[in-house]
């Protein structure tokens, strides 16, 4: 396989651990290890303290798969396959479902692997472009027109990275129906599920919409435990998961034993874990609302409806790449320009899940006043 460089990850490789303030992070403030262990129930606590560092079961620890399955309405434990992060799951499912001559449709802008890996399999990839002027909404009629007889996969991301947009339930179900009518799979990237700003906007999980749909989940985003590197696919189609497991034999085979038990602890205590995440986002988005009101001459955004990210636009005549570079050099605050997603607009990804956002936002606002007038 030959695959293009992952621009966003190369950017983070250069900067993520060298800057003072990561104002573009897609994840949330990580949990301290001691705080996670304090959440353990007696069974999970015994598993942790009796843990031996040998190989784990390739599909995932049975208790972890059962706990992940409980996030869905129609999924049994054998409908869950555990991976080392969402990235491995994306890589696997694209290679299992696609090859030369196949066709995929991917909502865009997007996390690059969602379309780059599909393209690297030899498949043709059509991007379903979202537009700021339309509230970053999926256009059902346009999506339907993109389907061809060779379409094997449709990929959506709800809530969406980098915009924070979220389709309404009717649109989401229409997308699932389009995939079913085309005899194609629907891959629903749901790594920000449970972080809807209005909980009544929460969509059904993709995996619950039919056997043609697959849900992608991870501990990194909503659960704020990126260091565990635990992700999963969930589907009613266990034959698909079996094919994915056979492919995974050539990647990592199995997950980390400590990470699986820590994930089990966190998922069993998910109400407390998610409450922390939602509280952090609620506090930070209130500050961001004030910033965009005060700085309306220079910045605008479609306010996110879910997740921990947004995709504001720099309205000033300054190119956003230059603004971001100058802000980094002056104050150590990192933004992710839209060019890292291949997006031509003057947008940048802004993360609202870190505890230092108040300070980072103050620094960006002061810099904007100095440089933009």
N, C-alpha and C positions, 0 to 999 in steps of 0.2 A: 504494500500500500504506500502511495505517495500522497501526502496531505499538506495543505498550505499551513504556514505558521499561524498560530493562534494569537492574533494581535493583542487582544485584551490580556491574556495570560503572560505574554512576553512583557507587556507594559508593567504588570504587577510584579513580575520577577525582578524588574529593574528597581521598582519604587516601593512596593508594599511594606517592606520591613526597614526601610531607610528614612521614611518621612515621619514627621511629628503627628500629623493629623490626616487620617484616611477618610476624607469626606465623600468618597465614591464607593465605599465598601458595599458589596451586595449582601453580606451576611450581617448578623447581629452580634452585639457584644458577647463574647464567649463566656460560658459558665466556668467558674472556678471548680477544679476537680473535687475539692472537699464539699462544696455545696451540692454537687451532683450525688455524691455518695451519701450525703445526709438525707436524700430523698428515698433511699432504698427501702423497700419492704423487706420483711424477714427472709423470704425466699431468695430475692435478688441479692440481699446482703450476704447470705450464705454462699451463693454462687460466686460472688466477688472474692470473698475471703478464702474460698476453697479452689480458686481458679488455678489450673495448670496450663502452662504456656505451650501447649501442643497445637497441632492442626485443629481447625474447627470443621464442622459439617459444611460441605460445599454450598448447599442451598441457603445456609444460614441456621443459626441456633433455633431449634423448634419453638422454644418459648418466645424468642424475638419475632419469628415469623407469625406466630399466633397474635402477638401484640400488635404488629403492623397490620395484620388482617382486620383487627378490630377497629381500625380507622375507616373501614369501608362497610357498606351495607350488604354486599353480595359476595365478598371475597373470603374464602377459607384459607387456612394456613398454607395449603399446597398451591394456592394462587399467588404466593409471594416468593420472590427470588431476591436474595440479598447480594449487594455489590459493594465494592470499595468506592463509595461515593457515587453521585449521580453521573459523573463523567464516564465511568466504566459502563454504567447501564446504558447510556446513550450510545456509546461506541458499540456495545454488544447488540442492541436491538436494531440499529441501523444495518449492521453487517448481516444479521440473521434475516432481515426482511427485504433488503435491497441488493441489487446487483446491476450489471450492465444491461441497458434496455429498459429498466424500470424507471418510474417517475415518482417524485415526491413533491409535496407542497409544504412549505415551512413559513409560518408567520414571521415577519421581519419588520424592524430590527430585532435581533435575537442573540442569545448566547451562541457564539460562533459554532460550537460543535454540533448544534442542532441542524445546521445545514452543511457545514464543511465535511463532517464524517459521511453524511449521506452522499455527497458529491464524490467523495473519495472511493466509495464502493463502485463507482462507475455509473450510478444512476443520474438521470437528469433531474435537476432541482429547480422548481419554480418558487420564487419568493412572493408571498402574499404581503405586500407592503402596507403597513399601518401609517396613517397620516395624522399629524398634529391637528390639522384643520377639522378632522372628523373625530377628534377626541381619542385618537389611537384605537379606533374601533375596528373589529373584523367586519368586512363587507361580505355578507353571505352570498349575494348574487355574483359578485366578482369571484369569490372563492369557487362557487359552483362552475363558473365559466373556465376556471383554470384546470379542472379535472379532465383527464384524458383516459382513453382505454388502458393506458399503461400505468395509471396512478396506483401505487401500492401503499402509500403512507401519506398521511396528513398530520402535521405537527403543530400543536398550539401550546401556549405557555400562559397559564391562568392561575393567579395573577401574573402579569407580564413583566419580564425583565427585558429592557431597562425602563419602561414607561410607567409601570405600576397600574396599567389599565386592567379592566376586568369586564368581560362581556356580560350582558344580562343572560338570564337563564334560557330565554327563547333562542337567542343567537347561539349559545353554546350547544343546545340540543339540536339546532339546525345543522351545525358543523358536524356533530356526531352522525346525523342522518345522511349528510352528504357523503361522508366516509363509508357508511354502510351501503348506500346506494351504489357507490363505485366499487364495492367489494374490496375496499382498502382498509388498512388499519388506521386508527386514530391514536397517536401518542400524545397524551396530555401531560405536559410538564407542570407538576403541581407542587413544586418545592416551596412555594409561598402560601400554600393553602393553610387556612386557619388564621391568616393575618389580614383578613378583609377589614377595612376601616369601619365598615358597618357590617356586623355579623350576619344580618339578614340578606346580604348580597352573596353569601357563600354558595358556590355552585355544587351540584353533585360531583362526586369524584368521577373521572372519566371511566375508570374500571367498572363502575356501577351502571354505566349506560348501555352495556352490551358486550358480548364476547369478542367483538372486533376492536374494542378499546383497551388501552393500556395506560395505567397511571405511573408516573415517575415521582418518587419521593426521596427525601434525604434528611439527615439530621442537621445539615449545615445551616439552613435558612430559618424557617419558622421556629425550630427547636434550639437554635443558637449554639450548636455544638459541632462546628465545622471540623475541628481537630479529630473527631472520631472517624471521619471518612467512611460513614455508613450510609448507603443509599439502597434503593430497591425498585423493582418493577412489580406491579400488581395487575393481575388480569384474570378474568374468568377462563381464559384459554390456557389450560395447563400444558397443552402440546407446544404452544409457543414458548412457554417458560422452560420446557424441557430442551427445546432447541437452543434457547439462550444459555442454559446451564452447560450444554455441550460446548458451546463457543467459549464460555468463561473458563473452561478447562485449559484453554490456551492463553488466558490472561493472568488472573490472580488466583484462580482455583477457589480460594476461600477467603473469608474476612479475618480481621484481627480479633482474637479471643477477648482481650480486655474491652475493645471497642463495642463488641456485641453486647456484653453484659452492661456496660455503661448506657448503651442505647436502650436496652430493656428497662433499666432503672428509670431513665428519663421518660420513656413512652408510658410507663405505668403511672408516672406522676405528671402526665402531660398537661393537666389543668393548671398546675402551678407553673410549669415550664412555659406554657403559652401565655399565661397571665403576665409573666415578667416581660416577654417579648412585646405583647400588645401595649403594656404600660410604657415601655421605652419609646415605642413608635408614637404613641399618642402624645407624649410630652414633646418629642422632637418635631412632630409635624405642626404642633401649635406654634413653635418657634419659627418654623419655615413659613407658615402662613403669614406671620408678621413680616418676615424678611421680604417675601414676594410682594406684599402690599406696599412696603416702604420703598422697594427697589423696582417698582413696576415700570419705570422708564427704561431700565437696563435689563431686566430679567422677566420672563414669563414661564408659566408651566400649566400643563393640564394636571390638576391636582390628582395624585394617585388615589386609587380606590382599594388597593391591596398591596401587600408586600412591604418591603423595606427600602424601596428605591423609587426614584422619579427621574424624568428626562427633561429638565428645564431647557429653555432656549436663552442664549445670550442675545439680547436684542440690539446691543450696541454694535457699532460698525467694526469693532475689533474682532478678528477671527478667534474662535473659542480655543483653538490650540495654543495661540500665543497668550491669551489671557490665562489659561491653565498653567502654562510654563512659567509665566511671570509670577503668578500667585505661589507656585511651588517654591521658586527661588527666593521670593521675598519673605514668606511666612511659613513655609513647610506644610502647606495644605494641598492635598492631592485631589484633583478632579479627574474624571475619565471622559475625555472629549468623545463626541459621537463618532468621530472618524475611526475609533477603535472598533466600532460595530459596522464600519463601512458606510455610515450614514452621512449624507452630504450637508445636512442642515447644521446650524450653529448651536447644536445641542450638546449637553454633557450629562453623564449619569451622576446622580447625587444619591448617596446612601443616607438613610435616616435611622439606622439601627445601632449606632455606636454611642457610648456614654459621653464621649468628648465632643459631640456635635455642637453643644452650645458655644464652646470656646472656638471651635473651627469655624462656625458660622459667623461669629463676631469678627474673626480675623478676615474672612472673605468679604464681609460687608465693609469693614474699614478699608480694605484694599480697593474695593470697588469705588468707594467714595473718593479715594485718592487718585485713582487712575481713570475712572469713567466720568467723573464730574458729578 
